[in-house]
Amino acid sequence: MKRTLLKTGDGSYTLHIEEWNEQYHSKHGAIAEALHVFIKEGLYYWTDTFASKEVSIMEIGFGTGLNAFLTLLETKKHHFKIDYSGVEAYPLMASEATSLNYPSLLNASEKDFFKLHDSSWEKAETISDNFKLTKVNKFFSEIAIENTFNIIYFDAFGIRVQPDLWTESIFQKMYKALKTNGVLVTYAASGSARRAMTAVGFSVERLPGPPGKREMLRATKTG
């Protein structure tokens, strides 16, 4: 799978998969998309709604580490205590991670960013006093976790290139993995994804999307 560097609309880089004509992040802005979808409508929504600073998060598609890095930075601003699990079937090479410009654009520590990528797989690593990371190298279909997470960042590749990741069987796994009142947030807003979420028991909201996208979805486990 050949991946090349691509600058997005806000100046931040993403990786482009040539054979799929697909990016890891929005062409309109990798950082802008992540901040809107996962931090604002996921992390902030949950912590504000439940007045809690302790949060367990699973990311579907650890990828470039951008979502994890932004979440780590939030722990420094607001003293959130985060237990973060990132699931990834095809981890980046070290050379790919070092080419990304997120720390410089965010005026943040490169050391913190690379610590996310350098940390071991399949075991919990302490990245900072308030951020624990467990990276898991597996396919999403292999996830078998129940009643564990408050938030899921669902950042899988788009339904056009990987429709099997947006099915009832995958969202059933996500539903089981969440605690009651847990939320799943994603940049996607397709009708088929929304119907698949609803079919497995989620209560689904359509929300304003990030730059370049009209809508996104947030699904809540209310049962």
PAZAPA-4460 file (N, C-alpha, C; in steps of 0.05 Angstrom, whole numbers, plus 32768, in hexadecimal, padded with zeros to 4 digits):
% residues 223
    n_x    n_y    n_z   ca_x   ca_y   ca_z    c_x    c_y    c_z   seq   type   mol
   8011   7FE8   8000   8000   8000   8000   8012   8019   8000     1      M     A
   8014   8027   7FEA   8025   803E   7FE7   8017   8057   7FF3     2      K     A
   8025   8065   8005   8019   807D   8011   802C   8094   800C     3      R     A
   8021   80AA   8003   8031   80C2   7FFD   8026   80DA   800D     4      T     A
   8038   80ED   8012   8030   8104   8022   801F   8118   8012     5      L     A
   800B   8123   801E   7FF9   8136   8011   7FF3   814C   8024     6      L     A
   7FF6   8165   801C   7FF0   817D   802C   7FD2   8182   8029     7      K     A
   7FC4   8186   8040   7FA7   818B   803F   7FA2   81A9   8042     8      T     A
   7F89   81B0   8041   7F80   81CC   803F   7F89   81DE   8056     9      G     A
   7F8E   81D3   806E   7F97   81E4   8084   7FB5   81E3   8088    10      D     A
   7FC3   81D7   8075   7FE1   81D6   8076   7FEB   81BD   8083    11      G     A
   7FDA   81AD   8090   7FE3   8194   809D   7FE4   817E   8088    12      S     A
   7FF6   816B   808C   7FFA   8155   807A   7FE7   813E   8080    13      Y     A
   7FE1   812E   806C   7FD5   8115   806F   7FE4   8101   805D    14      T     A
   7FDC   80E8   805D   7FE8   80D5   804B   7FD3   80CC   8037    15      L     A
   7FDC   80CA   801E   7FCB   80C3   8007   7FD1   80A6   7FFE    16      H     A
   7FBD   8096   7FFC   7FC0   807A   7FF1   7FB9   807B   7FD4    17      I     A
   7FCD   8078   7FC3   7FC9   807C   7FA6   7FB6   8068   7F9A    18      E     A
   7FB8   804E   7FA2   7FA8   803A   7F95   7F8A   803D   7F9B    19      E     A
   7F84   804A   7FB1   7F68   804F   7FB8   7F5F   806C   7FB2    20      W     A
   7F72   807D   7FAC   7F6C   809A   7FAA   7F5D   80A4   7FC3    21      N     A
   7F69   809D   7FDA   7F5C   80A2   7FF4   7F71   80AE   8007    22      E     A
   7F69   80C0   8018   7F7B   80CC   802C   7F74   80C3   8048    23      Q     A
   7F87   80C5   805A   7F82   80BF   8076   7F71   80D4   8083    24      Y     A
   7F72   80ED   8079   7F63   8103   8084   7F57   8114   806D    25      H     A
   7F46   8126   8075   7F39   8137   8061   7F4D   8149   8052    26      S     A
   7F4A   814B   8038   7F5A   815C   8027   7F56   817A   802F    27      K     A
   7F40   8180   803C   7F3A   819C   8044   7F48   81A4   805D    28      H     A
   7F54   8191   806B   7F63   8198   8083   7F63   8180   8097    29      G     A
   7F7A   8173   8099   7F7C   815C   80AB   7F77   8164   80C8    30      A     A
   7F86   8179   80D1   7F82   8181   80ED   7F66   818D   80F2    31      I     A
   7F5D   819D   80DF   7F42   81A8   80E2   7F2C   8193   80E5    32      A     A
   7F2E   817E   80D4   7F1B   8169   80D5   7F1C   815A   80F0    33      E     A
   7F34   8153   80F9   7F37   8144   8112   7F2D   8154   812A    34      A     A
   7F34   816E   812B   7F2B   817F   8141   7F0C   8181   8142    35      L     A
   7F00   8183   812B   7EE2   8186   812A   7ED4   816C   8131    36      H     A
   7EDC   8157   8123   7ECD   813D   8126   7ED3   812F   8140    37      V     A
   7EED   812C   8146   7EF4   811B   815D   7EF8   812A   8177    38      F     A
   7F03   8142   8176   7F07   8151   818F   7EEE   8160   8197    39      I     A
   7EE3   8170   8185   7ECC   8180   818C   7EB3   816E   8190    40      K     A
   7EAC   815E   817C   7E93   814F   817D   7E95   8134   818B    41      E     A
   7EAE   812C   8192   7EB2   8114   81A1   7EBB   8119   81BD    42      G     A
   7ED4   8121   81C0   7EE0   8125   81DB   7ED2   813B   81EB    43      L     A
   7ED0   8153   81DF   7EC3   8169   81EE   7EA6   8163   81F3    44      Y     A
   7E98   8158   81DF   7E7C   8151   81E4   7E79   813F   81FC    45      Y     A
   7E89   812A   81FD   7E86   8116   8212   7E8D   8122   822D    46      W     A
   7EA4   8130   822F   7EAC   813B   8249   7E99   8151   8253    47      T     A
   7E8F   8161   8240   7E7B   8175   8248   7E61   8169   8251    48      D     A
   7E57   8155   8242   7E3E   8149   8248   7E3E   813A   8263    49      T     A
   7E54   812C   8269   7E54   811C   8281   7E66   8127   8297    50      F     A
   7E70   813F   8292   7E81   814D   82A6   7E96   813B   82B2    51      A     A
   7EA5   812E   82A0   7EBA   811C   82A9   7ED3   8122   8299    52      S     A
   7EEA   8121   82A7   7F04   8125   829A   7F12   810B   8296    53      K     A
   7F07   80F5   829E   7F13   80DA   829A   7F04   80CD   8283    54      E     A
   7F12   80C6   826E   7F06   80BD   8255   7F15   80A5   824A    55      V     A
   7F07   8091   8241   7F13   807A   8232   7F0A   807C   8215    56      S     A
   7F1E   807B   8203   7F19   8080   81E7   7F25   8069   81D6    57      I     A
   7F16   8060   81C3   7F21   804D   81AF   7F20   805B   8193    58      M     A
   7F37   805B   8186   7F38   8066   816B   7F39   8050   8156    59      E     A
   7F27   8051   8144   7F26   803D   812E   7F35   8049   8116    60      I     A
   7F4E   8041   8113   7F60   804C   80FF   7F74   805F   810B    61      G     A
   7F88   8054   811A   7F9C   8065   8127   7FAB   8076   8113    62      F     A
   7FB1   806A   80FC   7FBC   8079   80E5   7FD4   808A   80EB    63      G     A
   7FD1   80A4   80E5   7FE7   80B7   80E9   7FEC   80BF   8106    64      T     A
   7FDA   80B8   8117   7FDC   80BF   8133   7FD2   80DB   8139    65      G     A
   7FC6   80E8   8125   7FBD   8104   8129   7FA7   8106   813E    66      L     A
   7F94   80F4   813D   7F7E   80F6   8151   7F88   80F1   816D    67      N     A
   7F9A   80DE   8170   7FA6   80D8   818A   7FB6   80F0   8194    68      A     A
   7FC5   80FC   8182   7FD6   8113   8189   7FC5   812B   8193    69      F     A
   7FB0   8131   8184   7F9E   8146   818C   7F91   8141   81A7    70      L     A
   7F8A   8128   81AC   7F7E   8120   81C5   7F93   8123   81DC    71      T     A
   7FAB   811A   81D7   7FC1   811E   81EA   7FC4   813B   81F1    72      L     A
   7FC4   814D   81DD   7FC7   8169   81E2   7FB0   8174   81F4    73      L     A
   7F98   8169   81F0   7F81   8172   8201   7F85   816A   821E    74      E     A
   7F94   8155   8224   7F99   814E   8240   7FAA   8163   824D    75      T     A
   7FBC   816F   823E   7FCD   8184   8248   7FBE   819E   824D    76      K     A
   7FAA   81A4   823C   7F9A   81BC   823F   7F86   81BA   8256    77      K     A
   7F78   81A3   8257   7F61   81A1   8269   7F63   818C   827E    78      H     A
   7F7B   817F   8280   7F80   816B   8294   7F6D   8153   8293    79      H     A
   7F65   814D   827A   7F56   8134   8276   7F69   811D   827C    80      F     A
   7F5D   8107   8285   7F6C   80EE   8289   7F62   80DA   8275    81      K     A
   7F73   80D4   8261   7F6A   80C4   824A   7F77   80A9   824A    82      I     A
   7F66   8094   8246   7F70   8079   8240   7F68   8074   8223    83      D     A
   7F7C   8073   8212   7F78   8074   81F5   7F81   805A   81E8    84      Y     A
   7F70   804E   81D8   7F77   8036   81C9   7F74   803B   81AC    85      S     A
   7F8A   8037   819D   7F8A   803B   8180   7F8C   8021   8171    86      G     A
   7F79   801B   8160   7F78   8003   8150   7F81   8009   8134    87      V     A
   7F94   7FFA   812A   7F9F   7FFF   810F   7FA8   7FE5   8102    88      E     A
   7F9F   7FDF   80EA   7FA7   7FC7   80DC   7FC1   7FCB   80CD    89      A     A
   7FC7   7FE3   80C4   7FDF   7FE8   80B4   7FEE   8000   80BF    90      Y     A
   7FFF   7FFC   80D4   800D   8012   80E0   8020   8021   80CD    91      P     A
   8024   803A   80D3   8036   804B   80C3   8053   8042   80C8    92      L     A
   8064   8046   80B4   8081   8043   80B7   808B   805C   80C6    93      M     A
   80A2   8059   80D2   80AE   8070   80E1   80B3   8088   80CF    94      A     A
   80BC   8083   80B7   80C1   8099   80A4   80A8   80A8   809C    95      S     A
   8091   809A   809C   8078   80A8   8096   806F   80B9   80AD    96      E     A
   8073   80B0   80C5   806B   80BF   80DD   807C   80D8   80DF    97      A     A
   8096   80D6   80DA   80A7   80ED   80DD   80A3   8102   80C8    98      T     A
   8096   80FC   80B2   8090   810F   809D   8078   8121   80A3    99      S     A
   8069   811A   80B7   8050   8129   80BD   8056   8142   80CD   100      L     A
   8048   8158   80C8   804F   8172   80D3   803C   817B   80EA   101      N     A
   802E   8169   80F7   801A   8171   810B   8027   8180   8122   102      Y     A
   803D   8177   812E   8048   8186   8145   804E   81A3   813F   103      P     A
   805A   81A8   8128   8062   81C4   8121   8049   81D5   811D   104      S     A
   8035   81CB   8110   801D   81DB   810B   800D   81E0   8125   105      L     A
   800F   81CE   8138   8000   81D0   8151   8011   81DC   8167   106      L     A
   802A   81E4   8160   803D   81EF   8174   803F   81DC   818C   107      N     A
   8043   81C3   8185   8044   81AE   819A   805E   819E   8198   108      A     A
   8062   818D   81AB   807B   817E   81AD   807D   8168   8199   109      S     A
   8092   8168   8188   8097   8151   8176   809C   8138   8187   110      E     A
   80A9   813B   819D   80AF   8123   81AE   8095   8115   81B6   111      K     A
   8081   8124   81BE   8067   8118   81C5   805A   810A   81AE   112      D     A
   805C   8116   8196   8050   8109   817E   805E   80EF   8178   113      F     A
   8078   80F0   8177   8087   80D8   816F   8086   80C2   8185   114      F     A
   8081   80CA   819D   807D   80B7   81B2   8065   80A5   81AD   115      K     A
   8050   80B1   81A2   8038   80A2   819B   803F   808C   8186   116      L     A
   804F   8093   8172   8056   8080   815D   806C   806C   8166   117      H     A
   807E   8075   8178   8093   8063   8181   808B   8050   8197   118      D     A
   8074   8055   81A3   806B   8043   81B9   8065   8027   81AE   119      S     A
   8067   8014   81C0   8063   7FF8   81B9   8046   7FF2   81B1   120      S     A
   8043   7FDD   81A1   8029   7FD3   819A   8020   7FBD   81AE   121      W     A
   8007   7FBB   81B2   7FFA   7FA5   81C1   7FFE   7FA7   81E0   122      E     A
   8007   7FBF   81E9   8009   7FC2   8206   8005   7FE0   820D   123      K     A
   7FFC   7FE5   8225   7FF7   8000   822D   8011   800F   8233   124      A     A
   8013   8027   8228   802B   8038   822C   8022   8053   8238   125      E     A
   8031   805C   824C   802B   8076   8258   8039   808C   8247   126      T     A
   802A   809C   8239   8035   80B2   8229   8039   80CB   8239   127      I     A
   8027   80D0   824B   802A   80E6   825E   801A   80DF   8277   128      S     A
   801B   80F0   828B   800D   80EB   82A5   7FF0   80E5   82A0   129      D     A
   7FE4   80F3   828C   7FC7   80F1   8288   7FBF   80E3   826E   130      N     A
   7FD2   80D5   8261   7FCB   80C9   8247   7FD9   80AD   8245   131      F     A
   7FC9   8099   8245   7FD3   807D   8242   7FCA   8073   8226   132      K     A
   7FDC   8067   8218   7FD6   805E   81FC   7FDB   8040   81F9   133      L     A
   7FC8   8033   81ED   7FCB   8017   81E5   7FC6   8015   81C7   134      T     A
   7FDA   800E   81B8   7FD6   800A   819B   7FD3   7FED   8195   135      K     A
   7FBF   7FE7   8185   7FB8   7FCB   817E   7FB9   7FC7   8160   136      V     A
   7FC9   7FB4   8157   7FCC   7FAE   813B   7FB9   7F98   8133   137      N     A
   7FA2   7F9F   812A   7F8E   7F8B   8121   7F7A   7F97   810E   138      K     A
   7F6B   7F85   8101   7F56   7F8E   80F0   7F3E   7F96   8101   139      F     A
   7F2E   7FA9   80F8   7F17   7FB2   8108   7F03   7F9B   810D   140      F     A
   7F01   7F89   80F9   7EEE   7F73   80FC   7EF6   7F60   8113   141      S     A
   7F0F   7F62   811D   7F19   7F50   8132   7F14   7F5C   814E   142      E     A
   7F09   7F74   814F   7F05   7F80   8169   7EEF   7F71   8178   143      I     A
   7EF4   7F6B   8191   7EE0   7F5C   81A2   7EE2   7F67   81BE   144      A     A
   7EDA   7F80   81C1   7EDB   7F8E   81DB   7EBF   7F96   81E3   145      I     A
   7EB9   7F95   81FD   7E9E   7F9C   8206   7E9F   7FAF   821D   146      E     A
   7E8D   7FC3   821C   7E88   7FD6   8232   7EA2   7FE2   823E   147      N     A
   7EB2   7FEE   822D   7ECC   7FF7   8235   7ED1   8015   8230   148      T     A
   7EC7   8020   821A   7ECE   803B   8212   7EB7   804F   8215   149      F     A
   7EBF   8068   821A   7EAC   807E   821A   7EA8   808A   81FF   150      N     A
   7EBE   808A   81EF   7EBD   8096   81D4   7ECB   8084   81C0   151      I     A
   7EC0   8083   81A8   7ECE   8076   8192   7ED2   808B   817D   152      I     A
   7EEC   8090   8175   7EF2   80A0   815D   7EF2   808D   8146   153      Y     A
   7EDD   808E   8136   7EDB   807B   811F   7EE7   8089   8106   154      F     A
   7F00   8083   8101   7F0F   8091   80EC   7F19   807D   80D7   155      D     A
   7F08   806A   80D0   7F0F   8057   80BB   7F0F   8064   80A0   156      A     A
   7F1C   8057   808D   7F1B   8061   8071   7EFE   8062   8068   157      F     A
   7EF9   8073   8054   7EDE   8078   804B   7ECF   8060   803F   158      G     A
   7EB5   8062   803F   7EA4   804C   8036   7EA8   8046   8019   159      I     A
   7EB2   8059   8009   7EB7   8054   7FED   7ECC   803F   7FE9   160      R     A
   7EE1   8040   7FF9   7EF8   802D   7FF5   7EF7   8015   8008   161      V     A
   7EEA   8018   801F   7EE8   8001   8032   7ECC   7FFF   803D   162      Q     A
   7EB9   7FF8   802C   7E9D   7FF6   8035   7E99   7FE2   804C   163      P     A
   7EAA   7FCE   804E   7EA7   7FBA   8063   7EAC   7FC4   807F   164      D     A
   7EB8   7FDC   8081   7EBC   7FE8   809B   7EA5   7FF9   80A5   165      L     A
   7E90   7FFB   8094   7E79   800D   809B   7E5F   7FFD   809B   166      W     A
   7E61   7FE4   80A6   7E4A   7FD2   80A6   7E3F   7FCD   80C2   167      T     A
   7E28   7FC1   80C3   7E1C   7FBA   80DD   7E2E   7FA9   80EE   168      E     A
   7E3C   7F97   80E2   7E4E   7F85   80F2   7E64   7F95   8100   169      S     A
   7E6F   7FA9   80F2   7E84   7FB9   80FF   7E78   7FCB   8114   170      I     A
   7E61   7FD8   810E   7E55   7FEA   8121   7E4A   7FDB   8139   171      F     A
   7E43   7FC2   8136   7E3B   7FB1   814D   7E52   7FAE   8160   172      Q     A
   7E6A   7FAA   8155   7E82   7FA9   8166   7E87   7FC3   8175   173      K     A
   7E83   7FD9   8166   7E87   7FF3   8173   7E73   7FF8   8189   174      M     A
   7E5A   7FF0   8184   7E45   7FF3   8198   7E4C   7FE4   81B2   175      Y     A
   7E55   7FCB   81AE   7E5C   7FBB   81C5   7E74   7FC6   81D4   176      K     A
   7E87   7FD2   81C6   7E9F   7FDC   81D2   7E9B   7FF5   81E3   177      A     A
   7E85   8003   81DE   7E7F   801B   81ED   7E71   8015   8207   178      L     A
   7E76   8026   821B   7E65   8026   8233   7E4B   8033   822D   179      K     A
   7E37   802F   823E   7E1D   803D   823B   7E22   805B   823B   180      T     A
   7E15   8069   8229   7E18   8086   8224   7E32   808E   8216   181      N     A
   7E41   8079   820D   7E59   807E   81FD   7E51   8088   81E2   182      G     A
   7E64   8096   81D5   7E5E   80A1   81BA   7E73   8099   81A6   183      V     A
   7E6B   8096   818D   7E7C   8091   8176   7E7A   80A9   8164   184      L     A
   7E90   80B5   815D   7E90   80CC   814A   7EA0   80C4   8131   185      V     A
   7E96   80CE   811A   7EA4   80C9   8101   7E9F   80E0   80EE   186      T     A
   7EB2   80E3   80DC   7EB0   80F8   80C7   7E9A   80F1   80B2   187      Y     A
   7E93   80D8   80B1   7E80   80CE   809C   7E63   80D7   80A2   188      A     A
   7E53   80D8   808D   7E37   80DF   8091   7E25   80D1   807D   189      A     A
   7E2F   80BB   8071   7E1F   80AD   805D   7E06   80A0   806A   190      S     A
   7DF1   809E   805A   7DD9   8092   8063   7DDD   8075   806B   191      G     A
   7DED   8066   805C   7DF1   804A   8062   7DFF   8046   807C   192      S     A
   7E13   8057   8082   7E21   8055   809C   7E0E   805C   80B3   193      A     A
   7DFE   8070   80AF   7DEB   8078   80C4   7DD6   8062   80C9   194      R     A
   7DCD   8055   80B3   7DB9   8040   80B7   7DC6   8028   80C4   195      R     A
   7DDF   8022   80BE   7DEC   800B   80CB   7DF0   8010   80E9   196      A     A
   7DF7   8029   80F0   7DF9   8030   810D   7DDE   802D   811B   197      M     A
   7DCA   8038   810F   7DAF   8037   811B   7DA6   801A   811E   198      T     A
   7DAC   8009   810B   7DA3   7FED   810B   7DAE   7FDE   8123   199      A     A
   7DC5   7FE5   812D   7DD1   7FD7   8143   7DCB   7FE3   815E   200      V     A
   7DBC   7FF9   815E   7DB2   8004   8178   7DBB   8021   817E   201      G     A
   7DCC   802C   816D   7DD6   8047   8172   7DC0   805C   816D   202      F     A
   7DC0   8072   817D   7DB1   808A   8177   7DC3   809C   8168   203      S     A
   7DBC   80A4   8150   7DCF   80B1   813E   7DC7   80CE   8138   204      V     A
   7DDA   80E0   813A   7DD6   80FD   8134   7DE6   8104   811B   205      E     A
   7DDA   8115   810A   7DE9   8121   80F5   7DF1   813D   80FF   206      R     A
   7E0B   8143   80FD   7E16   815D   8107   7E24   816B   80F1   207      L     A
   7E27   8186   80F3   7E37   8194   80DF   7E53   8188   80DD   208      P     A
   7E5C   8185   80C4   7E76   8178   80C0   7E8E   818B   80C1   209      G     A
   7EA6   8180   80BE   7EBE   8190   80BD   7EC1   819F   80A3   210      P     A
   7ED5   81B0   809F   7ED8   81BE   8086   7ED7   81AB   806E   211      P     A
   7EC7   81B3   805A   7EC5   81A3   8042   7EB0   818D   8043   212      G     A
   7EA3   818A   805A   7E8F   8174   805D   7E76   817F   806B   213      K     A
   7E5F   817A   8060   7E47   8186   806B   7E3F   817A   8086   214      R     A
   7E41   8160   8088   7E38   8152   80A0   7E4C   813D   80AA   215      E     A
   7E49   8135   80C3   7E57   811F   80D0   7E43   8111   80E2   216      M     A
   7E4B   80FA   80EE   7E39   80EB   80FF   7E44   80E7   811B   217      L     A
   7E32   80E8   812E   7E38   80E0   814A   7E23   80CD   8153   218      R     A
   7E2C   80B5   815C   7E1A   80A0   8164   7E1D   809A   8182   219      A     A
   7E07   8097   8190   7E08   8094   81AD   7DFC   8079   81B5   220      T     A
   7E09   806B   81C7   7DFF   8052   81D2   7DED   8058   81EA   221      K     A
   7DD3   8059   81E5   7DC1   8062   81FA   7DB4   804C   820A   222      T     A
   7DB6   8033   8200   7DA9   801D   820D   7DB6   8014   8226   223      G     A
***
